[in-house]
Amino acid sequence: MPASDAAFGTRGTMPHHGKGAMDDAPGYPGDPPTTSAASEERWDGPRSERLGVAPPRIPEATSAWLHVVSGASVPALSRAVFELAARFLAGGHRVLLVDGAPKLRLHERFDRESRWGLIECLGGGLPVLGLVQDSGRLGLYLLALGTPDSTADWRCLGRQLEAARPHFGRVVIALDPGAPAVIGQALAGIHLEGWWPQGGSEARRAAGIGGRLGIQFADLNLDTMLVPRLEALDARVWGLLAPAVSPGDPDARPPEGEPIGAPQSEAPAPEVEDAGPPVSIDSDPRVRERLRFLLWTRQLGGAEGKPVPVGAERPGAEEGP
């Protein structure tokens, strides 16, 4: 029996050593009260805690720098890679996508070369940063698989990824469901997260990738990444960056009497340079006479509804200047 199994009894169970000092120690804050014969307190916390169901994990909410993703089919795996890339790009990280699946051909999604890549780094000792390609999207980079016929020492995978860690905030490596166990051994001790397309738990258990690599794979929701294309990646990033507004949110509704789409605040009026004191019209008799004539024509036209005759006498015409 392995040492780890001996320490824990059977795999997945804790050995029972009898009653000890820790049994009488108070629990941590927030622990549910225990039920005893004298007191029948009941734990009425959230249903997920009462049933022992762990809440779903979110990729951008974890602090792991390495994310391992796999899937039962090439389209599902490609969508999962694009979904993770969009989430990390929206979080402001520089992202490196590593193609470790011979069937994926991730370079074709970005129209990039596959001649040099991960296989050459593992077999030929070439540096990872020298073979990283620009994906055509800001902050997103690609390390293709390389030549599949070449010999690769997968035991060096962890060391190669560690060399790229200082230059990228998140590293996403895609693996086939039948990835060998040596990959899990090479990634042992690295802070990572594993992801599998949601709804494929049966295929994941059938592939046995979790037990083979020693990585716990969580479900990844792909409802918003329908096709693994660059246009869908861009739309997903912008959708994550845009503020989420609920239709039922009262703060998002316009005030009463204000039409939908009306501006929330009027633009400030442009500043006008000071032109000095206003001009006094009384200083010029000709300007005063002109204004009186315009006022008389408006009053006469509005009262009778007729145009003012050409020969009509103007008021004040007899007055001198």
C-alpha positions as CSV (number, residue, x, y, z in Angstrom):
1,M,0.0,0.0,0.0
2,P,1.4,3.4,-0.9
3,A,2.5,5.7,1.9
4,S,-0.3,8.2,1.2
5,D,-2.9,5.4,1.3
6,A,-1.4,4.0,4.5
7,A,-1.7,7.4,6.2
8,F,-5.3,7.8,5.3
9,G,-6.4,4.2,5.5
10,T,-8.2,3.5,2.3
11,R,-8.2,6.1,-0.5
12,G,-10.7,8.9,0.1
13,T,-11.4,8.0,3.8
14,M,-9.8,9.3,7.0
15,P,-8.6,6.8,9.6
16,H,-10.4,6.7,13.0
17,H,-8.0,7.0,15.9
18,G,-10.6,7.1,18.7
19,K,-11.6,10.0,20.9
20,G,-8.8,12.5,21.4
21,A,-8.2,16.1,22.5
22,M,-9.3,17.5,19.2
23,D,-12.8,15.9,19.6
24,D,-13.5,18.2,22.5
25,A,-12.0,21.3,20.9
26,P,-14.5,24.0,19.8
27,G,-15.2,24.2,16.1
28,Y,-14.2,27.0,13.7
29,P,-16.5,30.0,13.5
30,G,-19.4,29.3,11.2
31,D,-19.5,25.6,11.7
32,P,-23.0,24.1,12.0
33,P,-24.1,23.2,15.5
34,T,-23.9,19.6,16.4
35,T,-26.9,17.6,17.4
36,S,-26.9,16.0,20.8
37,A,-29.5,14.2,22.9
38,A,-29.8,17.1,25.3
39,S,-30.1,19.8,22.6
40,E,-31.8,19.2,19.2
41,E,-30.4,22.3,17.4
42,R,-30.9,22.2,13.7
43,W,-28.6,23.5,11.0
44,D,-30.7,25.7,8.7
45,G,-27.9,27.0,6.6
46,P,-27.8,27.1,2.7
47,R,-29.0,23.9,1.1
48,S,-25.7,23.5,-0.7
49,E,-23.9,23.4,2.7
50,R,-26.5,21.1,4.2
51,L,-26.1,18.6,1.4
52,G,-22.4,19.0,1.1
53,V,-22.5,20.2,-2.5
54,A,-19.6,22.4,-3.5
55,P,-20.5,25.6,-5.4
56,P,-19.3,25.7,-9.0
57,R,-15.9,27.1,-9.6
58,I,-15.3,30.1,-11.8
59,P,-11.9,30.2,-13.8
60,E,-11.3,33.9,-13.2
61,A,-12.0,33.6,-9.5
62,T,-9.1,31.3,-8.9
63,S,-5.5,32.3,-8.3
64,A,-4.0,29.4,-10.2
65,W,-1.7,30.5,-13.1
66,L,-1.9,27.1,-14.9
67,H,-5.2,25.8,-16.2
68,V,-5.4,22.3,-17.7
69,V,-8.4,21.7,-20.0
70,S,-9.6,18.6,-21.8
71,G,-12.8,17.4,-23.6
72,A,-14.4,14.4,-25.1
73,S,-14.3,15.8,-28.7
74,V,-12.2,18.3,-30.6
75,P,-15.0,20.9,-31.0
76,A,-15.8,20.8,-27.3
77,L,-12.2,21.1,-26.3
78,S,-11.7,24.0,-28.8
79,R,-14.7,25.8,-27.3
80,A,-13.4,25.3,-23.8
81,V,-10.0,26.8,-24.8
82,F,-11.6,29.8,-26.3
83,E,-13.9,30.3,-23.3
84,L,-11.0,30.2,-20.8
85,A,-9.0,32.6,-23.0
86,A,-11.9,35.1,-23.1
87,R,-12.4,35.0,-19.4
88,F,-8.8,35.6,-18.6
89,L,-8.4,38.3,-21.3
90,A,-11.4,40.1,-19.8
91,G,-9.7,39.9,-16.5
92,G,-6.7,41.8,-17.9
93,H,-4.2,38.9,-18.0
94,R,-1.7,38.0,-20.7
95,V,-2.7,34.6,-21.8
96,L,-0.6,31.8,-23.3
97,L,-2.4,28.9,-25.0
98,V,-0.4,25.7,-25.2
99,D,-1.6,23.0,-27.6
100,G,-0.8,19.6,-26.0
101,A,-3.4,17.6,-27.8
102,P,-2.3,16.0,-31.1
103,K,-5.8,16.0,-32.4
104,L,-6.7,19.5,-31.6
105,R,-4.6,21.4,-34.1
106,L,-5.2,24.7,-32.3
107,H,-2.9,26.6,-34.6
108,E,-5.5,26.3,-37.4
109,R,-8.0,28.4,-35.4
110,F,-5.6,31.3,-35.4
111,D,-4.0,30.7,-38.9
112,R,-0.6,30.1,-37.4
113,E,2.3,27.7,-38.1
114,S,2.6,24.3,-36.4
115,R,6.2,23.4,-37.5
116,W,7.7,24.6,-34.3
117,G,6.0,24.2,-30.9
118,L,5.7,22.3,-27.7
119,I,7.2,19.1,-29.0
120,E,10.4,20.8,-30.0
121,C,10.6,22.4,-26.6
122,L,10.3,19.0,-24.8
123,G,12.5,17.0,-27.2
124,G,15.0,19.5,-28.6
125,G,15.5,21.7,-25.6
126,L,14.3,24.8,-27.5
127,P,13.1,27.7,-25.3
128,V,9.4,28.2,-25.0
129,L,9.6,32.0,-25.4
130,G,11.4,31.5,-28.7
131,L,8.6,29.5,-30.2
132,V,5.6,31.5,-28.9
133,Q,3.5,33.0,-31.7
134,D,1.2,36.0,-31.7
135,S,-2.4,35.0,-32.1
136,G,-3.6,38.2,-33.7
137,R,-5.4,39.3,-30.5
138,L,-4.0,41.7,-28.0
139,G,-2.6,39.9,-25.0
140,L,-3.2,36.4,-26.4
141,Y,-0.3,34.1,-27.5
142,L,0.0,30.6,-28.8
143,L,2.4,27.8,-28.4
144,A,1.5,25.2,-31.1
145,L,2.0,21.5,-30.8
146,G,4.9,21.2,-33.2
147,T,5.8,18.2,-35.2
148,P,4.0,15.1,-33.7
149,D,6.5,12.7,-35.1
150,S,9.3,14.1,-33.1
151,T,10.4,12.6,-29.8
152,A,9.1,14.5,-26.7
153,D,10.1,14.1,-23.1
154,W,6.9,14.9,-21.3
155,R,8.7,14.8,-18.0
156,C,10.1,18.3,-18.9
157,L,6.6,19.8,-19.3
158,G,6.4,21.4,-15.9
159,R,9.9,23.0,-16.2
160,Q,9.1,24.4,-19.6
161,L,5.8,25.9,-18.4
162,E,7.5,27.4,-15.4
163,A,9.9,29.2,-17.7
164,A,6.9,31.0,-19.3
165,R,5.2,31.8,-16.1
166,P,6.9,35.2,-15.4
167,H,5.8,36.5,-18.8
168,F,2.1,35.5,-18.7
169,G,-0.6,35.9,-16.2
170,R,-2.4,32.7,-17.2
171,V,-1.3,29.6,-19.1
172,V,-3.9,27.3,-20.6
173,I,-2.8,23.9,-21.8
174,A,-5.1,21.6,-23.8
175,L,-4.7,17.9,-23.4
176,D,-6.4,14.9,-25.1
177,P,-8.6,12.7,-22.8
178,G,-6.1,9.9,-23.3
179,A,-3.1,12.0,-22.0
180,P,-0.4,9.8,-20.4
181,A,0.1,9.7,-16.7
182,V,3.6,11.1,-17.1
183,I,2.0,14.5,-17.8
184,G,0.4,14.5,-14.4
185,Q,3.7,13.6,-12.8
186,A,5.4,16.5,-14.5
187,L,2.7,18.9,-13.3
188,A,2.8,17.7,-9.7
189,G,3.3,20.5,-7.2
190,I,2.1,23.2,-9.6
191,H,-0.8,25.4,-8.5
192,L,-3.3,24.5,-11.3
193,E,-7.0,24.1,-12.1
194,G,-8.6,21.5,-14.3
195,W,-11.6,22.1,-16.6
196,W,-13.9,19.9,-18.6
197,P,-16.9,21.0,-20.7
198,Q,-20.1,21.0,-18.6
199,G,-22.4,18.1,-19.3
200,G,-19.7,15.6,-20.1
201,S,-19.1,14.0,-16.8
202,E,-19.9,10.5,-18.1
203,A,-17.3,10.9,-20.9
204,R,-14.8,12.3,-18.4
205,R,-15.2,9.3,-16.1
206,A,-15.0,6.9,-19.0
207,A,-11.8,8.5,-20.2
208,G,-10.3,8.3,-16.7
209,I,-8.2,11.4,-17.2
210,G,-8.7,12.7,-13.7
211,G,-7.4,9.6,-11.9
212,R,-4.6,9.1,-14.5
213,L,-3.2,12.6,-14.2
214,G,-4.2,13.2,-10.5
215,I,-6.1,16.4,-11.4
216,Q,-9.6,17.2,-10.4
217,F,-11.5,18.5,-13.3
218,A,-14.4,21.0,-12.8
219,D,-17.3,21.7,-15.1
220,L,-16.8,24.6,-17.5
221,N,-20.0,26.3,-18.8
222,L,-19.8,26.8,-22.6
223,D,-23.3,28.1,-23.3
224,T,-21.9,31.5,-24.3
225,M,-19.1,30.0,-26.5
226,L,-21.0,28.2,-29.3
227,V,-18.3,28.1,-31.9
228,P,-14.5,28.3,-31.5
229,R,-13.9,31.3,-33.8
230,L,-12.1,34.6,-33.3
231,E,-15.3,36.5,-33.8
232,A,-16.9,34.6,-31.0
233,L,-13.9,35.2,-28.8
234,D,-14.0,38.9,-29.4
235,A,-17.7,39.0,-28.7
236,R,-17.3,37.0,-25.5
237,V,-14.5,39.3,-24.2
238,W,-16.7,42.4,-24.8
239,G,-19.6,40.7,-23.2
240,L,-17.6,40.1,-20.1
241,L,-16.2,43.6,-20.0
242,A,-19.7,45.2,-20.4
243,P,-21.5,45.9,-17.1
244,A,-24.2,43.3,-16.5
245,V,-27.6,45.1,-16.1
246,S,-30.6,43.1,-15.0
247,P,-33.9,44.0,-16.8
248,G,-35.7,43.9,-13.5
249,D,-33.2,46.2,-11.8
250,P,-35.0,49.4,-10.7
251,D,-31.8,51.4,-10.9
252,A,-31.6,50.5,-14.6
253,R,-35.1,51.9,-15.4
254,P,-35.5,55.6,-16.6
255,P,-37.3,58.0,-14.3
256,E,-41.1,58.5,-14.6
257,G,-41.9,60.7,-17.6
258,E,-38.5,60.3,-19.2
259,P,-38.5,58.3,-22.5
260,I,-36.3,55.3,-22.8
261,G,-33.0,56.1,-24.4
262,A,-33.1,59.7,-23.1
263,P,-29.7,61.0,-22.0
264,Q,-29.1,60.8,-18.3
265,S,-27.5,64.2,-18.1
266,E,-27.3,67.1,-20.5
267,A,-23.9,68.0,-21.9
268,P,-22.4,71.1,-20.3
269,A,-22.8,74.3,-22.3
270,P,-19.6,75.4,-24.0
271,E,-17.8,78.2,-22.3
272,V,-18.1,81.6,-24.2
273,E,-15.3,84.0,-24.0
274,D,-16.1,87.3,-22.3
275,A,-16.9,89.9,-25.0
276,G,-17.0,92.9,-22.6
277,P,-20.0,94.9,-21.4
278,P,-23.3,94.6,-23.4
279,V,-23.9,97.2,-26.1
280,S,-26.5,99.9,-25.3
281,I,-29.0,100.4,-28.2
282,D,-30.0,103.8,-26.9
283,S,-26.7,105.2,-28.0
284,D,-27.7,105.0,-31.7
285,P,-31.0,106.5,-32.8
286,R,-31.0,104.6,-36.1
287,V,-30.9,101.2,-34.3
288,R,-33.7,102.3,-32.0
289,E,-35.9,103.3,-35.0
290,R,-35.2,100.0,-36.8
291,L,-36.3,98.0,-33.7
292,R,-39.5,100.0,-33.3
293,F,-40.3,99.4,-37.0
294,L,-39.8,95.6,-36.7
295,L,-42.0,95.5,-33.6
296,W,-44.8,97.5,-35.3
297,T,-44.8,95.2,-38.4
298,R,-45.1,92.1,-36.2
299,Q,-48.0,93.6,-34.2
300,L,-49.8,94.8,-37.4
301,G,-49.4,91.5,-39.2
302,G,-50.5,89.4,-36.2
303,A,-53.7,91.4,-35.6
304,E,-55.0,91.6,-39.1
305,G,-53.3,88.5,-40.6
306,K,-52.3,90.5,-43.6
307,P,-49.0,91.6,-44.9
308,V,-48.0,95.1,-44.1
309,P,-48.5,97.5,-47.1
310,V,-45.5,98.9,-48.7
311,G,-46.6,102.5,-48.2
312,A,-47.7,102.2,-44.6
313,E,-46.6,105.0,-42.4
314,R,-44.1,103.9,-39.7
315,P,-44.7,105.0,-36.2
316,G,-42.3,107.7,-35.0
317,A,-41.3,108.5,-38.6
318,E,-42.1,112.1,-37.9
319,E,-39.7,112.2,-35.0
320,G,-36.3,113.5,-35.7
321,P,-33.1,111.7,-34.8
